[in-house]
Amino acid sequence: MKIVMAVIKPFKLEEVRDALTTLGVHGLTVTEVKGYGRQKGHTEIYRGAEYAVSFLPKLKIEVAVASEQVAQVIDAITGAARTGQIGDGKIFVTALEKAVRIRTGETDSDAL
């Protein structure tokens, strides 16, 4: 089992969710985060004054999937979240040692 964590632009959430749903991914966790990558923020003009925005709003999506599904999930997220612009995001994959469904006590892949 693996956890696929993707940091994406907020307006791409519905497209990513739809892409994951078509793969049969049953659930995901979404967190509002702020950060920057190579673009190091940007400047905005508000009422004639220029402001530096260092941290940009992003969404972090976490999905627990079977190891066999990781490549498909990465392809789905990449395809749905890509705009071709700087700041499209990143995907990280980590190992998941154990999963337990609290309600039923099911473990590992049954809990997903």
C-alpha positions in Angstrom: 0.0 0.0 0.0 1.1 3.5 -0.7 0.0 7.1 0.1 0.0 9.4 -2.9 0.2 13.0 -1.9 -0.3 15.7 -4.5 0.0 19.5 -4.1 -2.1 21.2 -6.8 -3.7 24.5 -7.7 -7.1 24.9 -6.0 -9.2 25.3 -9.1 -8.1 21.9 -10.3 -9.6 19.9 -7.4 -12.8 18.9 -9.2 -10.9 17.6 -12.2 -8.5 15.6 -10.1 -11.4 14.2 -8.0 -13.3 13.2 -11.2 -10.1 11.5 -12.6 -9.6 9.6 -9.4 -13.2 8.5 -9.2 -13.0 7.0 -12.7 -10.1 4.8 -11.4 -12.2 3.5 -8.5 -10.5 5.5 -5.8 -13.0 5.5 -3.0 -11.8 8.4 -0.8 -9.3 11.2 -0.5 -8.3 13.8 2.0 -8.0 17.5 1.0 -6.1 20.1 3.0 -5.7 23.8 2.2 -2.0 24.6 2.3 0.3 27.5 1.3 3.7 27.2 -0.2 6.0 28.0 -3.0 8.4 26.2 -5.3 10.7 27.5 -8.0 8.4 30.5 -8.7 9.1 31.8 -5.1 5.7 33.6 -5.0 4.7 36.6 -7.1 3.8 40.3 -6.7 0.3 41.7 -6.8 -1.0 45.3 -7.1 -3.8 46.3 -4.7 -5.1 49.9 -4.6 -2.0 51.2 -6.3 0.5 49.5 -4.0 2.6 46.5 -4.9 2.7 43.6 -2.6 4.9 40.5 -2.6 3.0 37.3 -2.0 5.6 34.8 -0.8 3.3 31.8 -0.2 0.7 30.8 -2.7 -2.6 29.0 -1.9 -2.5 25.3 -2.8 -4.4 22.1 -2.0 -2.8 18.9 -0.7 -4.6 15.7 -1.7 -3.8 12.5 0.0 -4.9 9.1 -1.3 -4.2 5.7 0.1 -4.1 3.1 -2.7 -2.8 -0.4 -3.4 0.7 -0.5 -4.7 -0.5 -1.8 -8.1 -2.6 1.4 -8.6 0.1 3.9 -7.9 1.2 4.5 -11.6 -2.5 4.9 -12.6 -3.2 7.3 -9.8 -0.1 9.4 -10.6 -1.1 9.5 -14.3 -4.7 10.5 -13.5 -3.6 13.3 -11.1 -0.9 14.6 -13.5 -3.3 14.7 -16.5 -6.1 16.4 -14.5 -3.9 18.9 -12.7 -1.6 20.0 -15.5 -2.1 23.6 -16.8 1.4 23.9 -18.4 2.1 26.9 -16.2 4.6 27.3 -13.3 3.2 26.1 -10.0 1.2 23.2 -11.3 2.3 21.2 -8.2 4.1 18.1 -7.2 3.3 14.4 -6.4 4.9 12.5 -3.6 4.6 8.7 -2.9 5.3 7.1 0.4 4.9 3.6 1.8 1.9 2.9 4.0 2.6 0.3 6.6 -0.9 -0.3 8.0 -4.4 0.9 7.6 -7.3 0.2 9.9 -11.0 1.1 9.3 -12.2 2.3 12.8 -15.8 1.3 12.3 -15.3 -2.3 11.3 -11.7 -3.1 12.3 -10.8 -4.1 8.8 -7.1 -3.8 8.1 -4.7 -3.0 5.3 -6.2 -3.2 1.7 -9.6 -4.2 3.1 -9.7 -0.9 5.0 -9.1 1.1 1.9 
